[in-house]
Amino acid sequence: MTTRRVFFALWPDAALRAQLAAAAQTLGSALRGRAVPAHNLHLTLRFLGSLPPERLADACAAADTVRAAPLDFTLDQFGLWDGPRVAWLGSRAAAPGLETLAAALNAALGKAGFAAETRRFRPHVTLWRDARAQRRFPSAPALAWQADEFVLVESRPGRPYGIIQQWAL
């Protein structure tokens, strides 16, 4: 049985993707590591891991029940998590609508029998992996994100991620 490694995410449009890639280049002046390819930049709402086809269908059915308003938030802070060695761009201010969407998605997935997410939701876009700071980070740009949908994405090692399905907000 073939499984697919999947996650729910906000997927940037082409203009925002270009801005995120530029932010990654700016941040790259302060660290060593591997930049995330521009075509894979996203904001994860919930990682599910490897799923067989029937569980993939269950995840889609759960997402069908999620109702949330379109989102407007700003990404304006660089950060580095030393444990997973991830450099990211996130928000200084809380984004209540984004947290509400993630909570609604988690609740729907829980009702469909998926294990509860135990980690606190920390909205961010991973820009670099295996990141090690070499000097102080530059100031982050303020990037406005207007999201009117969320997506289910397949992670394909060595290839661009692929959108499996979309849901309107």
N, C-alpha and C positions, 0 to 999 in steps of 0.2 A: 504494500500500500504506500503510495507516494504522499508525503506530507509537504506542506508549504509553510515557510517561516514568515509570519505576518504580524502586522501591527496597525492600529488605528492612528491617524495623524491629521494634522492640518497640512495641506500641500500648498506652497506658495505659487502665485502666478509668475509669469516670466519676468516681469519688472522687479518684483520683490526678490525673486531668485537671484537676479543679477546683483541687486543691492546686498543680499546675504553673502554672495561670493566675494564681492568687493570688501565687505567687512571681514571675511575670513582672511583675505590677503593682508589687510591692515593688521589684524591680530598676529598674523604669521611673522611679522617683524620682531615680535617679542618672545617667540617660543620655537621649540623644535617639535616635530611630530609629523603626522600625516593629515593633510587637509582632506576633509570630506569632499568628494566630487560634487560640483555644483548641482548636477542632475539628481543627487540624492538628498539634498537639503530639505528638511521638513521639521515639524514640531510634533513629537509623539504624544498622543493622548493616552494610549494604552498598548503595551507590548503583549502579545499573546504567545509568541514562540511558534514551534512547529506543530501544525494541526493537520489531521487527516481530513479528507473531503467532507465527511459528515459534520465534523466540528466546525469546519469553515462555514458550512451552510448555517449552523446554529449561531455563529458569530454574526453573520449577515442578518439573520432574522432578528437577533437582539438589537442590532443597530437600527433596524427598521422601526423600532419602537421609540427611539430617542427623539425628543422634541426639544429644540433649543433655538434661541434667536441668533441672527448673524452677529459676528463678533468684531469689535474694533479695539485693538490694543497696540502698545508700542514696545518694541524690543530696543533696549537702550543701555544694557549693562553686559560687559564681558565678564566671564568668570572661568575658574579652573577647579575641577574636582580632582584632587590628587590621587585618591584611591583608584578610580577607573581611568585616570589620566585623560580626561575629556575637557577640552576648552569649548566654551559655549557663549551664546548671545541670548540673554533673557531680559526680563522686565524688572526695573527697580520697583515699580508700583504693582500692587495686586491687580489681577485681571479677573474680576468676579465672574463674568460671563464665561470665560475660559475654564475656570475652576468648576462652574456649574455644569458645563458640557462634559468635562472629564468625569465628574461624579455621576451624571445621568448615564453615561456610557458604562461606567463600572457597575452601576446598579442593574442595568439591563443585562450585562454579561453575567452578573451574579445570578439573576433569575434564570438564565439559560444554563446554569451549572458550571460556569467557569470559576476558577479559584479567585478569591478576593485579592485585590491588589493591596499589599501591606505597606508599600513605600508611599511617602507623602508625594503628591503631585507637584513637581517643580518644572513649570513650563520653560522650555529653552529649545534652542536650535543648536545641535552639536556641529561645531565648525571644524574641530581638529580632534584626532584620536592619537593615542600614545603621546600626549602633549606634555612637554616639560618647559616651564617658564624659564627664559633666559634673562629677561629684564622686565621692568614694570610694563604692564599692559597700557596701550594707548587708550584714549577716550573712545568709547563706543559711539557709533552713529545712532541716531534715533530713527528707527525704521518702523513705519506705520504698517500694520497688518490688518486688512479687512477681510475676514473669512465669512463666506456664505455657504460653505460646505465642509464636510469632513470625509475622509477616505479610508478604505482598507487597502493596505499596501503589502506587497510581497517583497521581502528582502532576498536578493539574489546575489550571492557572493561573486565579485568580479564583474558584475553587470549592473546596469541602471536598475533601480527599484521600479516595480511595476504596480500601477494602480489596478486593483481588482474590482472595486465598486466605490461609488460616491453616494453621499446622502446630503440633501439640501438642509441648511439651517433656516 
